[in-house]
Amino acid sequence: MTVTSENPGHGHDGGAGAPLGTDPDRADRGLSEPHAGRSGNHGTDTDTDTDTDTDTDTDRPFRSVRSWLARVPEAVRATLPIWIASRVAVILLSLAASRALSGRPIADQPGLRTLWDRWDVGLFTKVARFGYHSPKYTDQTDVDFPGFPIAIRVTHLIVGDWTIAGMAVSFIAGAAAVAAIWQLYIDDTSAADASTAGQDRRNAGFAVLALLLFPYAVFLCAGYSEAIFLGFATTSWLAASRQRWWLAGLLGAGAASTRVTGIPFCLALAVQYVVGRRRAGLPVFARPGPALALPPLPILGFVTYLRVRTGRWDAYAEAMRAGWHRGIDWPWVGWRTTWHSAFETSQSSAFAWFWRGEVAAVVLGVVLTVLLARSARWGEAAFVGGATLLMSSSTYYASGIRTMLVAFPMYLLLARVAARRPWVRPAYIWLCAPVMAVFVVAFTQGQWVD
């Protein structure tokens, strides 16, 4: 996955000077003093030339590094440091919490792999190792789309541990996602007013920070499919915003191969295409149109594969029923069931807050959809609205919070709001960062988060 940006101001050193290996003063004099340096003190000129050559040799590696960095897309340069720093901070927090909360001897303290091998991580790694319907396990893994397990298996060729391989995939995909979110904001605002470039970059940085501090952002570090979906989806959306529809279709297919959330994303890409063509006064049925057929292909392929293996076209839904007692139902049925569980006094506190989070996720999804529709951002509204409808049309709500985690239009909207109301930025950070830290500790200690 690649993210591109145009950066015309960074292709050179920014100033002109004398040619390498020459005396700047002598270069300025040109031919006006043809016998300069022949006054009899030959040692002085020789020493000067030697010093200049030495300085040039020393500076050459730094020039090479600067030249290489200038070719790196600005979005990557702007976001990669904070992405790496945030991953290091999350991992250190998990290790520190383990040492502080565990009563075990130091020699028996769990390592990084044990801390992050929780819940669905094991399901993804089982599919990566053994495939679907393997006699090696009995879990209902037909609900896990194949894109992420395939990525884990490929990464495992380099990274020896399966759990760490999943985390490595999340790290790489997440780096692409934050760069794409940054660039999406820049592309959207720079077209409106080029004079506010500095402020736009700060707001784009906040869009990234909003993702990193989202209360359930722990799943971007773990071996879950959220990061890889987000990496494909955001880069696909960036390509679509630049009218590179075949690239958008290919990346959209990558997103659709990783999560069921890919279904509303396919719809959103189609809406974005139609709206964009109509606004530009271009025909809808044109050469880029067939690119929209690419994203649904992994979904159709997975359903067909399950049909061949199980004899059922509804193998996904059947696995959901068998493994989680969850089926398709009206949204208000799921609301009633989830609301009752959220405030059931006999419920454990961890699960009670989980159910409350699911209710909040549906409410947030509806609010976001309305706000995006009012702003005439129809493609983004289609994605968030479709994802909200998908997660709520169930016997009970589950995984809705992680659906909101990958709803990247939310972070772009937050950045736009913060640009007009600066108080939003510190309020969001102070409210969300502590909750995110708590959920990192809870997840790595084996508590149910989502």
KELOGU-979219 format. One record per residue (C-alpha): x, y, z; chain. Coordinates in steps of 0.001 Angstrom, whole numbers, plus 500000, padded with zeros to 6 digits. Example, Ala and Ser with C-alpha at 12.3 -4.5 7.8 and 13.67 -1.06 7.14 Angstrom:
<recs>
+--------+--------+--------+-------+
!     px !     py !     pz ! kette !
+--------+--------+--------+-------+
! 512300 ! 495500 ! 507800 !     A !
! 513670 ! 498940 ! 507140 !     A !
+--------+--------+--------+-------+
</recs>
This chain:
<recs>
+--------+--------+--------+-------+
!     px !     py !     pz ! kette !
+--------+--------+--------+-------+
! 500000 ! 500000 ! 500000 !     A !
! 501419 ! 503276 ! 499040 !     A !
! 500495 ! 506831 ! 499805 !     A !
! 501626 ! 509538 ! 497485 !     A !
! 501741 ! 513287 ! 497902 !     A !
! 503028 ! 516127 ! 495858 !     A !
! 505798 ! 518055 ! 497519 !     A !
! 507491 ! 520413 ! 495064 !     A !
! 509448 ! 522235 ! 497735 !     A !
! 511680 ! 519355 ! 498762 !     A !
! 513754 ! 518115 ! 495861 !     A !
! 517003 ! 520024 ! 496441 !     A !
! 519083 ! 521756 ! 499090 !     A !
! 517283 ! 525048 ! 498631 !     A !
! 520325 ! 527192 ! 497824 !     A !
! 523082 ! 527513 ! 495258 !     A !
! 526756 ! 527391 ! 496090 !     A !
! 530177 ! 526838 ! 494615 !     A !
! 530864 ! 523516 ! 492906 !     A !
! 531970 ! 520740 ! 495214 !     A !
! 535733 ! 520687 ! 495828 !     A !
! 536395 ! 524344 ! 494901 !     A !
! 537248 ! 527449 ! 496903 !     A !
! 534082 ! 529635 ! 496998 !     A !
! 536162 ! 532849 ! 497029 !     A !
! 538159 ! 531740 ! 494018 !     A !
! 535000 ! 530796 ! 492183 !     A !
! 533622 ! 534286 ! 492778 !     A !
! 536798 ! 535905 ! 491420 !     A !
! 536578 ! 533897 ! 488201 !     A !
! 539255 ! 534944 ! 485670 !     A !
! 539941 ! 538366 ! 487135 !     A !
! 542964 ! 537031 ! 489037 !     A !
! 544397 ! 534299 ! 486832 !     A !
! 547637 ! 534056 ! 488867 !     A !
! 546057 ! 533973 ! 492308 !     A !
! 547657 ! 531364 ! 494489 !     A !
! 551147 ! 531773 ! 492855 !     A !
! 552614 ! 534226 ! 495319 !     A !
! 555139 ! 531670 ! 496490 !     A !
! 553153 ! 530357 ! 499474 !     A !
! 551992 ! 527157 ! 497830 !     A !
! 551340 ! 525404 ! 501121 !     A !
! 548480 ! 527740 ! 502025 !     A !
! 546423 ! 526995 ! 498914 !     A !
! 547093 ! 523299 ! 499183 !     A !
! 545900 ! 523239 ! 502803 !     A !
! 542763 ! 525183 ! 501888 !     A !
! 541857 ! 522821 ! 499059 !     A !
! 542446 ! 519810 ! 501283 !     A !
! 540196 ! 521223 ! 504023 !     A !
! 537420 ! 521903 ! 501499 !     A !
! 537610 ! 518389 ! 500094 !     A !
! 537518 ! 516955 ! 503599 !     A !
! 534411 ! 518967 ! 504504 !     A !
! 532733 ! 517821 ! 501295 !     A !
! 533484 ! 514151 ! 501956 !     A !
! 532110 ! 514465 ! 505484 !     A !
! 528944 ! 516211 ! 504386 !     A !
! 528168 ! 513868 ! 501493 !     A !
! 526384 ! 511156 ! 503577 !     A !
! 524153 ! 513792 ! 505182 !     A !
! 523320 ! 515192 ! 501760 !     A !
! 522358 ! 511689 ! 500639 !     A !
! 520087 ! 511228 ! 503658 !     A !
! 518450 ! 514609 ! 503089 !     A !
! 517970 ! 513782 ! 499424 !     A !
! 516379 ! 510452 ! 500300 !     A !
! 514077 ! 512020 ! 502890 !     A !
! 512998 ! 514623 ! 500365 !     A !
! 511701 ! 511818 ! 498157 !     A !
! 509623 ! 510304 ! 500979 !     A !
! 505978 ! 511495 ! 500718 !     A !
! 505276 ! 514324 ! 503107 !     A !
! 502399 ! 512416 ! 504652 !     A !
! 504784 ! 509643 ! 505699 !     A !
! 507328 ! 512110 ! 507108 !     A !
! 504578 ! 513846 ! 509051 !     A !
! 502978 ! 510738 ! 510565 !     A !
! 505551 ! 507946 ! 510823 !     A !
! 507339 ! 509365 ! 513905 !     A !
! 504138 ! 509698 ! 515932 !     A !
! 502928 ! 506291 ! 514752 !     A !
! 506161 ! 504606 ! 515859 !     A !
! 506229 ! 506537 ! 519142 !     A !
! 502629 ! 505593 ! 519903 !     A !
! 503301 ! 501888 ! 519236 !     A !
! 506325 ! 501954 ! 521511 !     A !
! 504299 ! 503723 ! 524211 !     A !
! 501456 ! 501185 ! 523995 !     A !
! 503831 ! 498224 ! 524224 !     A !
! 505751 ! 499761 ! 527124 !     A !
! 502464 ! 500456 ! 528908 !     A !
! 501425 ! 496828 ! 528535 !     A !
! 504746 ! 495593 ! 529893 !     A !
! 504769 ! 498077 ! 532774 !     A !
! 501177 ! 497243 ! 533727 !     A !
! 501999 ! 493554 ! 533716 !     A !
! 504895 ! 494083 ! 536110 !     A !
! 502864 ! 496352 ! 538353 !     A !
! 499686 ! 494271 ! 538521 !     A !
! 501091 ! 490771 ! 538550 !     A !
! 502041 ! 489120 ! 541814 !     A !
! 504311 ! 486624 ! 540090 !     A !
! 508074 ! 486461 ! 540549 !     A !
! 510089 ! 488408 ! 538008 !     A !
! 511225 ! 485206 ! 536319 !     A !
! 507585 ! 484202 ! 535722 !     A !
! 506402 ! 487511 ! 534295 !     A !
! 504611 ! 487135 ! 530927 !     A !
! 506454 ! 488358 ! 527882 !     A !
! 505268 ! 490502 ! 525007 !     A !
! 503857 ! 487572 ! 523053 !     A !
! 501772 ! 486303 ! 525976 !     A !
! 500407 ! 489753 ! 526787 !     A !
! 499202 ! 490345 ! 523240 !     A !
! 497958 ! 486832 ! 522439 !     A !
! 494411 ! 487506 ! 523599 !     A !
! 490911 ! 486639 ! 522419 !     A !
! 490500 ! 486801 ! 518616 !     A !
! 494265 ! 486890 ! 518050 !     A !
! 494264 ! 483134 ! 518490 !     A !
! 491483 ! 482691 ! 515929 !     A !
! 493318 ! 484660 ! 513258 !     A !
! 496556 ! 482798 ! 513866 !     A !
! 494775 ! 479435 ! 513685 !     A !
! 493418 ! 480305 ! 510253 !     A !
! 496853 ! 481574 ! 509202 !     A !
! 498532 ! 478357 ! 510346 !     A !
! 495994 ! 475666 ! 509465 !     A !
! 493387 ! 477235 ! 507178 !     A !
! 489621 ! 476947 ! 507562 !     A !
! 487858 ! 473770 ! 508755 !     A !
! 491050 ! 472236 ! 510018 !     A !
! 491032 ! 469228 ! 512382 !     A !
! 493597 ! 471152 ! 514442 !     A !
! 490866 ! 473267 ! 516073 !     A !
! 487097 ! 473422 ! 516581 !     A !
! 486538 ! 477201 ! 516627 !     A !
! 484029 ! 478795 ! 514268 !     A !
! 486502 ! 480738 ! 512105 !     A !
! 484242 ! 481108 ! 509069 !     A !
! 483401 ! 484579 ! 510422 !     A !
! 487006 ! 485720 ! 509919 !     A !
! 487673 ! 487008 ! 506420 !     A !
! 490862 ! 485601 ! 504833 !     A !
! 492798 ! 488787 ! 504044 !     A !
! 494372 ! 489219 ! 507472 !     A !
! 495269 ! 485526 ! 508020 !     A !
! 496934 ! 485481 ! 504596 !     A !
! 498952 ! 488568 ! 505530 !     A !
! 499994 ! 486901 ! 508812 !     A !
! 501106 ! 483762 ! 506996 !     A !
! 503215 ! 485772 ! 504549 !     A !
! 504748 ! 487854 ! 507351 !     A !
! 505505 ! 484690 ! 509311 !     A !
! 508047 ! 483811 ! 506628 !     A !
! 510120 ! 486661 ! 508077 !     A !
! 508836 ! 486935 ! 511653 !     A !
! 509124 ! 483605 ! 513447 !     A !
! 506314 ! 484022 ! 515997 !     A !
! 502700 ! 483959 ! 514807 !     A !
! 501422 ! 486482 ! 517346 !     A !
! 504247 ! 488915 ! 516632 !     A !
! 503680 ! 488419 ! 512894 !     A !
! 500092 ! 489602 ! 513352 !     A !
! 501307 ! 492633 ! 515272 !     A !
! 503830 ! 493355 ! 512507 !     A !
! 501039 ! 493342 ! 509912 !     A !
! 499036 ! 495747 ! 512076 !     A !
! 502079 ! 498001 ! 512450 !     A !
! 502765 ! 498243 ! 508710 !     A !
! 499107 ! 498647 ! 507760 !     A !
! 498546 ! 501205 ! 510499 !     A !
! 501466 ! 503277 ! 509250 !     A !
! 499819 ! 503432 ! 505829 !     A !
! 496473 ! 504316 ! 507402 !     A !
! 497687 ! 507290 ! 509422 !     A !
! 499596 ! 508668 ! 506424 !     A !
! 496493 ! 508354 ! 504253 !     A !
! 494263 ! 510052 ! 506857 !     A !
! 496756 ! 512919 ! 507097 !     A !
! 496839 ! 513295 ! 503323 !     A !
! 493063 ! 513063 ! 502972 !     A !
! 492668 ! 516046 ! 505264 !     A !
! 495392 ! 518012 ! 503477 !     A !
! 493929 ! 517323 ! 500045 !     A !
! 490471 ! 518318 ! 501224 !     A !
! 491501 ! 521636 ! 502800 !     A !
! 494434 ! 522797 ! 500668 !     A !
! 492196 ! 523009 ! 497630 !     A !
! 490033 ! 525513 ! 499489 !     A !
! 492705 ! 527892 ! 500806 !     A !
! 496430 ! 527478 ! 500211 !     A !
! 497271 ! 530317 ! 502635 !     A !
! 496475 ! 528199 ! 505689 !     A !
! 498893 ! 525362 ! 504904 !     A !
! 500568 ! 525434 ! 508326 !     A !
! 497291 ! 525286 ! 510218 !     A !
! 496017 ! 522580 ! 507876 !     A !
! 499016 ! 520409 ! 508729 !     A !
! 498375 ! 520831 ! 512439 !     A !
! 494735 ! 519874 ! 511969 !     A !
! 495732 ! 516885 ! 509852 !     A !
! 498015 ! 515848 ! 512679 !     A !
! 495070 ! 516023 ! 515061 !     A !
! 493050 ! 513727 ! 512769 !     A !
! 495841 ! 511167 ! 513167 !     A !
! 496055 ! 511762 ! 516914 !     A !
! 492293 ! 511281 ! 517223 !     A !
! 492679 ! 507815 ! 515742 !     A !
! 495623 ! 506903 ! 517956 !     A !
! 493796 ! 508035 ! 521104 !     A !
! 490413 ! 506549 ! 520267 !     A !
! 489409 ! 504590 ! 523390 !     A !
! 489574 ! 501234 ! 521597 !     A !
! 492750 ! 501927 ! 519614 !     A !
! 494400 ! 498991 ! 521394 !     A !
! 493130 ! 496862 ! 518499 !     A !
! 495392 ! 498764 ! 516103 !     A !
! 498397 ! 497314 ! 517934 !     A !
! 497104 ! 493778 ! 518492 !     A !
! 496890 ! 491068 ! 515866 !     A !
! 493345 ! 492044 ! 514899 !     A !
! 492022 ! 492919 ! 511444 !     A !
! 491169 ! 496565 ! 512193 !     A !
! 494561 ! 497995 ! 511235 !     A !
! 494852 ! 496173 ! 507916 !     A !
! 491284 ! 497095 ! 506972 !     A !
! 491963 ! 500707 ! 507841 !     A !
! 495211 ! 500685 ! 505850 !     A !
! 493510 ! 499426 ! 502711 !     A !
! 490338 ! 501502 ! 503128 !     A !
! 492021 ! 504864 ! 503724 !     A !
! 494503 ! 504460 ! 500873 !     A !
! 491666 ! 503356 ! 498606 !     A !
! 489677 ! 506446 ! 499583 !     A !
! 492715 ! 508635 ! 498934 !     A !
! 493119 ! 507142 ! 495458 !     A !
! 489413 ! 507665 ! 494782 !     A !
! 489620 ! 511308 ! 495872 !     A !
! 492356 ! 511761 ! 493249 !     A !
! 490239 ! 510011 ! 490587 !     A !
! 492592 ! 507042 ! 490371 !     A !
! 489745 ! 504574 ! 490297 !     A !
! 491557 ! 501425 ! 489269 !     A !
! 493998 ! 501850 ! 492141 !     A !
! 491069 ! 502655 ! 494432 !     A !
! 489335 ! 499477 ! 493291 !     A !
! 492375 ! 497295 ! 493944 !     A !
! 492945 ! 498751 ! 497405 !     A !
! 489212 ! 498540 ! 498096 !     A !
! 489389 ! 494836 ! 497259 !     A !
! 492132 ! 494544 ! 499866 !     A !
! 489868 ! 496181 ! 502444 !     A !
! 486931 ! 493936 ! 501527 !     A !
! 489105 ! 490847 ! 501988 !     A !
! 489759 ! 491587 ! 505675 !     A !
! 486445 ! 492372 ! 507394 !     A !
! 482717 ! 492206 ! 506854 !     A !
! 482868 ! 496019 ! 507086 !     A !
! 484165 ! 495798 ! 503528 !     A !
! 480562 ! 495370 ! 502348 !     A !
! 479491 ! 498945 ! 503234 !     A !
! 482878 ! 500176 ! 502023 !     A !
! 482138 ! 498760 ! 498551 !     A !
! 478857 ! 500675 ! 498616 !     A !
! 480622 ! 503842 ! 499739 !     A !
! 483131 ! 503697 ! 496884 !     A !
! 480284 ! 503370 ! 494387 !     A !
! 478469 ! 506352 ! 495912 !     A !
! 481666 ! 508394 ! 495885 !     A !
! 482215 ! 507571 ! 492223 !     A !
! 478698 ! 508509 ! 491131 !     A !
! 478597 ! 511731 ! 493156 !     A !
! 482051 ! 512792 ! 491983 !     A !
! 481263 ! 512170 ! 488307 !     A !
! 477971 ! 514046 ! 488495 !     A !
! 479521 ! 517026 ! 490270 !     A !
! 482211 ! 517189 ! 487622 !     A !
! 479635 ! 516967 ! 484848 !     A !
! 481118 ! 513681 ! 483603 !     A !
! 479199 ! 510594 ! 482461 !     A !
! 478769 ! 507902 ! 485101 !     A !
! 479077 ! 505049 ! 482624 !     A !
! 482648 ! 505622 ! 481554 !     A !
! 486021 ! 503876 ! 481467 !     A !
! 486751 ! 504118 ! 485246 !     A !
! 483402 ! 502543 ! 486094 !     A !
! 484423 ! 498852 ! 485859 !     A !
! 486987 ! 499480 ! 488631 !     A !
! 484048 ! 499400 ! 491060 !     A !
! 483651 ! 495703 ! 490314 !     A !
! 486975 ! 494911 ! 491983 !     A !
! 486149 ! 495485 ! 495707 !     A !
! 483256 ! 492973 ! 495881 !     A !
! 485347 ! 490174 ! 494338 !     A !
! 487044 ! 489011 ! 497584 !     A !
! 483658 ! 488891 ! 499331 !     A !
! 482113 ! 486825 ! 496553 !     A !
! 485194 ! 484621 ! 496460 !     A !
! 485081 ! 483968 ! 500209 !     A !
! 481364 ! 483160 ! 500171 !     A !
! 481902 ! 480792 ! 497243 !     A !
! 484824 ! 479119 ! 499008 !     A !
! 482697 ! 478514 ! 502106 !     A !
! 479917 ! 477154 ! 499892 !     A !
! 482331 ! 474616 ! 498398 !     A !
! 483689 ! 473606 ! 501813 !     A !
! 480404 ! 473488 ! 503738 !     A !
! 477691 ! 473124 ! 501101 !     A !
! 475973 ! 476271 ! 502389 !     A !
! 475779 ! 479747 ! 500929 !     A !
! 475026 ! 481086 ! 504415 !     A !
! 478063 ! 479454 ! 506059 !     A !
! 479178 ! 482813 ! 507477 !     A !
! 475822 ! 483433 ! 509174 !     A !
! 475641 ! 479824 ! 510358 !     A !
! 479088 ! 480088 ! 511962 !     A !
! 477960 ! 483273 ! 513725 !     A !
! 474912 ! 481468 ! 515082 !     A !
! 476837 ! 478378 ! 516133 !     A !
! 479730 ! 480194 ! 517744 !     A !
! 478109 ! 483314 ! 519179 !     A !
! 474324 ! 482630 ! 519133 !     A !
! 473965 ! 485696 ! 516987 !     A !
! 471801 ! 486057 ! 513900 !     A !
! 470336 ! 488675 ! 511594 !     A !
! 467477 ! 490634 ! 513149 !     A !
! 465858 ! 494050 ! 513145 !     A !
! 467963 ! 496866 ! 514673 !     A !
! 465403 ! 497569 ! 517396 !     A !
! 465496 ! 493921 ! 518491 !     A !
! 469255 ! 494126 ! 518915 !     A !
! 468893 ! 497456 ! 520708 !     A !
! 466426 ! 496010 ! 523221 !     A !
! 468607 ! 492961 ! 523937 !     A !
! 471827 ! 494939 ! 524235 !     A !
! 470261 ! 497656 ! 526385 !     A !
! 468931 ! 495066 ! 528790 !     A !
! 472374 ! 493406 ! 529046 !     A !
! 474082 ! 496766 ! 529535 !     A !
! 472103 ! 497503 ! 532698 !     A !
! 471613 ! 494013 ! 534039 !     A !
! 472757 ! 494192 ! 537668 !     A !
! 473957 ! 490578 ! 537734 !     A !
! 476310 ! 491256 ! 534798 !     A !
! 480049 ! 491491 ! 535491 !     A !
! 481343 ! 495048 ! 535313 !     A !
! 483623 ! 494324 ! 532326 !     A !
! 480769 ! 492935 ! 530228 !     A !
! 478312 ! 495582 ! 531418 !     A !
! 480602 ! 498319 ! 530105 !     A !
! 481144 ! 496317 ! 526928 !     A !
! 477397 ! 496284 ! 526250 !     A !
! 477139 ! 499992 ! 527048 !     A !
! 479953 ! 500650 ! 524623 !     A !
! 478058 ! 498765 ! 521922 !     A !
! 474964 ! 500888 ! 522486 !     A !
! 477111 ! 504032 ! 522354 !     A !
! 478735 ! 502833 ! 519114 !     A !
! 475379 ! 502568 ! 517345 !     A !
! 474342 ! 506010 ! 518585 !     A !
! 477676 ! 507437 ! 517453 !     A !
! 477287 ! 505806 ! 514048 !     A !
! 473835 ! 507338 ! 513545 !     A !
! 475024 ! 510807 ! 514626 !     A !
! 478063 ! 510637 ! 512345 !     A !
! 475936 ! 509546 ! 509399 !     A !
! 473579 ! 512498 ! 509862 !     A !
! 476434 ! 515007 ! 510214 !     A !
! 478235 ! 513684 ! 507131 !     A !
! 475018 ! 513697 ! 505102 !     A !
! 474291 ! 517288 ! 506138 !     A !
! 477751 ! 518206 ! 504855 !     A !
! 476933 ! 516499 ! 501547 !     A !
! 479766 ! 514034 ! 502056 !     A !
! 477655 ! 511280 ! 500601 !     A !
! 480364 ! 508681 ! 500151 !     A !
! 481553 ! 508975 ! 503739 !     A !
! 477956 ! 508997 ! 504990 !     A !
! 477259 ! 505824 ! 502990 !     A !
! 480224 ! 504057 ! 504592 !     A !
! 479465 ! 505034 ! 508193 !     A !
! 475702 ! 504613 ! 507766 !     A !
! 476063 ! 501250 ! 506051 !     A !
! 478490 ! 500014 ! 508702 !     A !
! 476131 ! 501181 ! 511471 !     A !
! 473181 ! 499412 ! 509863 !     A !
! 475229 ! 496243 ! 509405 !     A !
! 476395 ! 496079 ! 513030 !     A !
! 472944 ! 496895 ! 514428 !     A !
! 470946 ! 494409 ! 512325 !     A !
! 471678 ! 491592 ! 514703 !     A !
! 470227 ! 489652 ! 517613 !     A !
! 472488 ! 491722 ! 519833 !     A !
! 475185 ! 494286 ! 519196 !     A !
! 478812 ! 493182 ! 519144 !     A !
! 482060 ! 494451 ! 517588 !     A !
! 480329 ! 497760 ! 516910 !     A !
! 482976 ! 499684 ! 518809 !     A !
! 485679 ! 498263 ! 516560 !     A !
! 483525 ! 499217 ! 513582 !     A !
! 483609 ! 502803 ! 514795 !     A !
! 487373 ! 502513 ! 515266 !     A !
! 487791 ! 502001 ! 511503 !     A !
! 485266 ! 504713 ! 510596 !     A !
! 487977 ! 507051 ! 509315 !     A !
! 485545 ! 509826 ! 508239 !     A !
! 485012 ! 510424 ! 511961 !     A !
! 488629 ! 511527 ! 512465 !     A !
! 488511 ! 513820 ! 509447 !     A !
! 485290 ! 515327 ! 510790 !     A !
! 486855 ! 515845 ! 514217 !     A !
! 489792 ! 517667 ! 512629 !     A !
! 487457 ! 519930 ! 510662 !     A !
! 485478 ! 520743 ! 513803 !     A !
! 488686 ! 521386 ! 515785 !     A !
! 489821 ! 523816 ! 513089 !     A !
! 486787 ! 525997 ! 513889 !     A !
! 486568 ! 525243 ! 517612 !     A !
! 490071 ! 524834 ! 519060 !     A !
! 488777 ! 523623 ! 522442 !     A !
! 487739 ! 520341 ! 520800 !     A !
! 491357 ! 519213 ! 520467 !     A !
! 492390 ! 519316 ! 524160 !     A !
! 488958 ! 518088 ! 525267 !     A !
! 489214 ! 515006 ! 523060 !     A !
! 492791 ! 514264 ! 524142 !     A !
! 492093 ! 514597 ! 527863 !     A !
! 488907 ! 512538 ! 527679 !     A !
! 490057 ! 509733 ! 525378 !     A !
! 493736 ! 509202 ! 526209 !     A !
! 493159 ! 507894 ! 529768 !     A !
! 490383 ! 505564 ! 528598 !     A !
! 492576 ! 504247 ! 525803 !     A !
! 495372 ! 503546 ! 528307 !     A !
! 492957 ! 501696 ! 530594 !     A !
! 491773 ! 499486 ! 527735 !     A !
! 495368 ! 498707 ! 526727 !     A !
! 495998 ! 497459 ! 530258 !     A !
! 492686 ! 495575 ! 530384 !     A !
! 493208 ! 493847 ! 527041 !     A !
! 496767 ! 492751 ! 527722 !     A !
! 495726 ! 491481 ! 531161 !     A !
! 493165 ! 489201 ! 529539 !     A !
! 490042 ! 491223 ! 530343 !     A !
! 487272 ! 491397 ! 527779 !     A !
! 487285 ! 494748 ! 525980 !     A !
! 485360 ! 494115 ! 522742 !     A !
+--------+--------+--------+-------+
</recs>
